[in-house]
Amino acid sequence: MRRIPKLRRADLDRITAATAKAEATTSAEIVTVIANQSGAYTGQALLVCLAAMTAYSVLFFVFLGFVNTLLSRYLWHVRPANLLFAFVAGQVFVFGSVYLVLSIFPVLRSGIVSRRDKVSRVRERAETAFYRHNIARTKAGNGLLIYISLLERRVELLVDTGIAARVRPETWREIVEGIVAGIRAGRFTDALEGAVASCGGVLAELFPRLPDDVNELPDAPVRE
């Protein structure tokens, strides 16, 4: 079972320093947003709980004789009401237990979500973050967002119009693949530092730092 990377203060400080260093040579703005997860995926969790409850219900009737024998050890006379109570109580227990396990272990919840749903949810959250954190409001339209969703292990890199017009999408795709490979290898901070440096190198050639340049956006990574 893959664990969600744990980020310490030292890791965040390293990313902040890497961003400041990258922006020292460019007028562009690099913002990193790190989200624990991009979706709660409650609907998928409920479907799994319902499936588990349905399986229990089938097994209950398949082994009804055994259930009746078991109850007879504790009751003078097993009545239909007793069986009904056992049936409903079991359903509630199974549903609640499965939901609790999926809530406690996010990685398990991620495992029941399709890749398509993860891609869609992460992309949606990244686009929201792009505007929420004012990356689309830089003077030269040269803001860049690196959005990382830890639970889904997905990365989105979004750029404003000024950058999009001058840099091929393949350039950013390679950087994204490097971050993802780093997350999978357990080198999250190293991979992100390298990605920020790579972005800075690309942007420095097209948007060199100006004498009157102002740091429009914070260098510290945003946690969501």
N, C-alpha and C positions, 0 to 999 in steps of 0.2 A: 504493500500500500504506500503510495507516494504521499509525503507530507507537504503541507503548505510551508514555503520558506518563512522562517522567522527573522524579522529584521530588527537589529539592535540600533541604539542611538549612534554607535560608531559607524554602522553601515550607512545610515542616513547622512551622517556628516561627510563620509567619503563621496557620496553621490552629489551632495551640495558643492563640495570642493571641485569635483570633476566638472560640474556645470559652470561654475565660476571661471574655471580655467579655460573651458571651451569658448565661453562668451567673451573672454579677454581678447580674442582675435577676430570677432565678428559682431556686427550690429544686430544680428538675428537673436531671437529669444528662444531658449530651449526650456521646456517645462516637462517635468516628470510627474506623473500621477500613478500611485501604486494603490490598487484596490484589493482588499481581501477577497472580494468576489463581486461579480457584476450582476448576479441575480440570486434571488432566494430559491427559485425553482420549486415553489410550494406546490404548484399543480402537479408536477411530476412526482413529488414525494407522496402526495395524496393518492395518486393512481397506484403507486407501489403498495401503499397501505391497504387500499381497497382490494388489490390482487391478493395480498397475504390473507386478508380477512375472508375472501372468497374461497381460497384454498383451505383455510381452517374449516369453513362451513361444510365443504364437501367431505373433508376427512371426518368431521363430527358425525355425519350421517352414515358414512362408510363403516365407522367403528362405533355405531350407536349401541350395539350390544355390549361392547366393552365399557362404554361410558355408563350404561345402566348398571352393570355389575359393580363398577367402581363406586357409584353413588349408593348402591345398596349396602355397602360396608358401613356407611355412616348414617343412613336413614332407615327407619322401620319399614317405610313403604315409599317407593319411588313413584311419584306422580308426574303427569305431563308437565305440571307447573315447574317441578324441579328440573326436568330436562330442558325446559324453555329457558329457565334462569341460567343454567349452566351454559347453554348455547349462546345466549346474549352476552353473558359475562365473558365468555371466551373470545367472542368477537371484539368486544371493547378492549380486552387485554392485548390481543394480537395487534389491533389497529394502533393502540397507544404505544405499545412497545416498539413497533417498527418505526413509527413517527419519531419517537424519542431517540432511537439509535441514529436515524438519519439527521436529526438535529444536532446531536452531540458530535458526530463525525462528518464534517462537511465533505471530506474526500469521498465518502460513500454516497452522499447525495449527488456529488458531481458525477459519479459513475453511472447513475441512472438517467443522466441527461444526454440527449443526442448531441453529436458534434455540431450539427446545424443550429440547434438552439443556443449552444454556447457561443458560436461564432456571431450569431445575430445579436445576442444579449451584450456581448463584449463590445461589438461595434457600436451599438446604440449608446452604451454608457460612455464610450470614448468620445463620440460626437457631442454628447451632452457636456462632458468635461471640457471639451475644446472651447465651448462658448461660456461655460460657467466660470472658468478661470481666466477669461479675457484674452485668450491666445489669438483670437480672431480680431483683436482690436489694437494690434501694434501699428505704429505709424507707417511702416513700409510694407505691411502685410507679410512679414517674414517670421511669424511665430511657428514653432514646431512642438508638437506634443508626442511624448512617448508614454503611452497608457499601458500599464501592466496589470492584468487581473490574475492574482495568485491562484485562486481556486481552480479556475479554468485553464491555467497555464497558457494564457494567450496574451499576445502583445499587438497593439495597434499603434501605428505611427501616422499621425495626421499633420499635414502642413497647410499653411495659409496660401492664398492665391499667388503672392509674390514668389514663393519658393516653388510651388507646383508648376509655374510657368517656365522654370529654368532647370529643374532637376528631374531626371527620369525616375519613374516609380520603382524601377528595378534597383536603383541605388538604395532606397529605403528598405526594400524587401530583404536585401542581403543583411542589413543591420538588424532587422527584426528577427531573422532566422538565427543570427548570432546570439541574441538575447534569449530566445526560446531554448537554444542548445545549452546555454549557460544555466538556465533554470533547471533543466532536466538533469544536468550534470552536478547540480548542487553548488554552482559557482555564480549565484545570482548577482551579488554585488560586483564581482570582477567583470561579469558580462555587461552589466549596466554601465559601469564606468567606461568600458571600452566602447560601448554604443554611443554614449554621450560624446566621447572624444572623436569618434568617427563622424558624428553629425556636425560637430564643431569644425572639423577639417573640411567637410564639404561646403558648409555655409561660409567659412572664412574666405574662400576663393570667390564666391559670388556676392557676398555681403560683408566686405571688410569693415572692421571697426572704424568708426568716424571719430574725429577729435572731440566732438560735442555729444558723443553717444551717451545715452541714459539707459540704465538698466530698468526696463519697463515692467518686468515680471520677476517674482522671487526665484532665487536659485535653488532653494530647499525643495526637496520632493514633497508633493502633496499626498497625504494618506487619506484614503476613503474607505 
